[in-house]
Amino acid sequence: MKMTDLKQRLRRDRPMTTVTLRMPEDVIEDLKRIAPLLGYSGYQPLIRAYIGQGLRADLERLDEAPIARLIEKLKDQGVSEETLTKALADLSA
């Protein structure tokens, strides 16, 4: 993850939205039990932390994907977006 993205993610005043998520009751009870043991004020911040960790790991993995790195290097060498788009389309065909 880029440093600017990370700084943005760490801001506490980011806008929030409400999400409804159905989960088994026993999972919620376990989250409520371990949240304070891990230093969280409640189970919802713990859920957000778990989601954030997984999301950051996946974003990092996808950002570092070989094809994405190759495309960026080709762009750096002056290969046009049109040429790259056509080549990627040819791979999919």
C-alpha beads as a LAMMPS data file, in Angstrom:
LAMMPS data file: protein, C-alpha beads

93 atoms
92 bonds

1 atom types
1 bond types

-500.0 500.0 xlo xhi
-500.0 500.0 ylo yhi
-500.0 500.0 zlo zhi

Masses

1 110.0

Atoms # bond

1 1 1 0.000 0.000 0.000
2 1 1 1.294 3.424 -0.905
3 1 1 2.259 5.735 1.949
4 1 1 -0.349 8.337 0.980
5 1 1 -3.073 5.673 0.972
6 1 1 -1.895 4.372 4.333
7 1 1 -1.926 7.850 5.885
8 1 1 -5.472 8.354 4.597
9 1 1 -6.560 5.000 6.060
10 1 1 -5.126 5.862 9.467
11 1 1 -7.077 9.108 9.806
12 1 1 -9.670 8.806 12.570
13 1 1 -12.037 11.368 11.040
14 1 1 -12.794 9.399 7.873
15 1 1 -16.475 9.315 6.907
16 1 1 -18.270 6.161 8.020
17 1 1 -21.308 4.354 6.677
18 1 1 -23.555 1.793 8.318
19 1 1 -23.388 -1.794 7.097
20 1 1 -25.705 -4.573 8.189
21 1 1 -24.023 -7.954 8.398
22 1 1 -25.647 -11.189 9.490
23 1 1 -23.318 -13.367 11.553
24 1 1 -23.835 -16.375 13.806
25 1 1 -24.560 -15.393 17.408
26 1 1 -21.698 -17.513 18.751
27 1 1 -19.227 -15.616 16.545
28 1 1 -20.501 -12.292 17.897
29 1 1 -20.213 -13.590 21.455
30 1 1 -16.627 -14.687 20.802
31 1 1 -15.807 -11.291 19.302
32 1 1 -17.311 -9.539 22.325
33 1 1 -15.271 -11.757 24.640
34 1 1 -11.890 -11.272 22.976
35 1 1 -12.187 -7.625 21.881
36 1 1 -11.222 -6.179 25.294
37 1 1 -8.442 -8.750 25.663
38 1 1 -6.942 -7.434 22.431
39 1 1 -7.342 -3.799 23.487
40 1 1 -10.476 -2.937 21.510
41 1 1 -13.346 -0.974 23.001
42 1 1 -15.890 -3.391 21.563
43 1 1 -16.523 -6.065 18.999
44 1 1 -17.310 -3.666 16.140
45 1 1 -13.859 -2.019 16.177
46 1 1 -12.382 -5.534 16.264
47 1 1 -14.421 -6.530 13.199
48 1 1 -13.246 -3.358 11.426
49 1 1 -9.656 -4.229 12.327
50 1 1 -10.026 -7.770 10.986
51 1 1 -11.555 -6.502 7.745
52 1 1 -8.889 -3.823 7.426
53 1 1 -6.071 -6.337 7.903
54 1 1 -7.479 -8.668 5.277
55 1 1 -8.197 -5.835 2.882
56 1 1 -4.688 -4.385 3.213
57 1 1 -3.154 -7.817 2.634
58 1 1 -5.255 -8.373 -0.495
59 1 1 -4.581 -4.867 -1.830
60 1 1 -0.863 -5.358 -1.306
61 1 1 -0.967 -8.734 -3.026
62 1 1 -2.941 -7.350 -5.962
63 1 1 -0.837 -4.195 -6.233
64 1 1 2.253 -6.354 -6.456
65 1 1 0.781 -8.731 -9.031
66 1 1 3.348 -9.435 -11.758
67 1 1 1.112 -8.313 -14.625
68 1 1 0.353 -4.999 -12.910
69 1 1 4.062 -4.386 -12.311
70 1 1 4.833 -5.264 -15.920
71 1 1 2.182 -2.864 -17.214
72 1 1 3.532 -0.050 -15.042
73 1 1 7.078 -0.702 -16.278
74 1 1 5.901 -0.708 -19.888
75 1 1 4.108 2.590 -19.335
76 1 1 7.310 3.980 -17.826
77 1 1 9.106 2.948 -21.030
78 1 1 6.607 4.875 -23.140
79 1 1 4.287 2.092 -24.287
80 1 1 0.917 3.697 -24.965
81 1 1 -2.239 2.912 -23.029
82 1 1 -3.889 1.949 -26.319
83 1 1 -1.186 -0.619 -27.103
84 1 1 -1.395 -2.083 -23.607
85 1 1 -5.190 -2.268 -23.743
86 1 1 -5.071 -4.038 -27.111
87 1 1 -2.436 -6.499 -25.900
88 1 1 -4.473 -7.312 -22.802
89 1 1 -7.608 -7.762 -24.913
90 1 1 -5.691 -10.137 -27.216
91 1 1 -4.685 -12.212 -24.180
92 1 1 -8.309 -12.557 -23.128
93 1 1 -9.464 -13.690 -26.573

Bonds

1 1 1 2
2 1 2 3
3 1 3 4
4 1 4 5
5 1 5 6
6 1 6 7
7 1 7 8
8 1 8 9
9 1 9 10
10 1 10 11
11 1 11 12
12 1 12 13
13 1 13 14
14 1 14 15
15 1 15 16
16 1 16 17
17 1 17 18
18 1 18 19
19 1 19 20
20 1 20 21
21 1 21 22
22 1 22 23
23 1 23 24
24 1 24 25
25 1 25 26
26 1 26 27
27 1 27 28
28 1 28 29
29 1 29 30
30 1 30 31
31 1 31 32
32 1 32 33
33 1 33 34
34 1 34 35
35 1 35 36
36 1 36 37
37 1 37 38
38 1 38 39
39 1 39 40
40 1 40 41
41 1 41 42
42 1 42 43
43 1 43 44
44 1 44 45
45 1 45 46
46 1 46 47
47 1 47 48
48 1 48 49
49 1 49 50
50 1 50 51
51 1 51 52
52 1 52 53
53 1 53 54
54 1 54 55
55 1 55 56
56 1 56 57
57 1 57 58
58 1 58 59
59 1 59 60
60 1 60 61
61 1 61 62
62 1 62 63
63 1 63 64
64 1 64 65
65 1 65 66
66 1 66 67
67 1 67 68
68 1 68 69
69 1 69 70
70 1 70 71
71 1 71 72
72 1 72 73
73 1 73 74
74 1 74 75
75 1 75 76
76 1 76 77
77 1 77 78
78 1 78 79
79 1 79 80
80 1 80 81
81 1 81 82
82 1 82 83
83 1 83 84
84 1 84 85
85 1 85 86
86 1 86 87
87 1 87 88
88 1 88 89
89 1 89 90
90 1 90 91
91 1 91 92
92 1 92 93
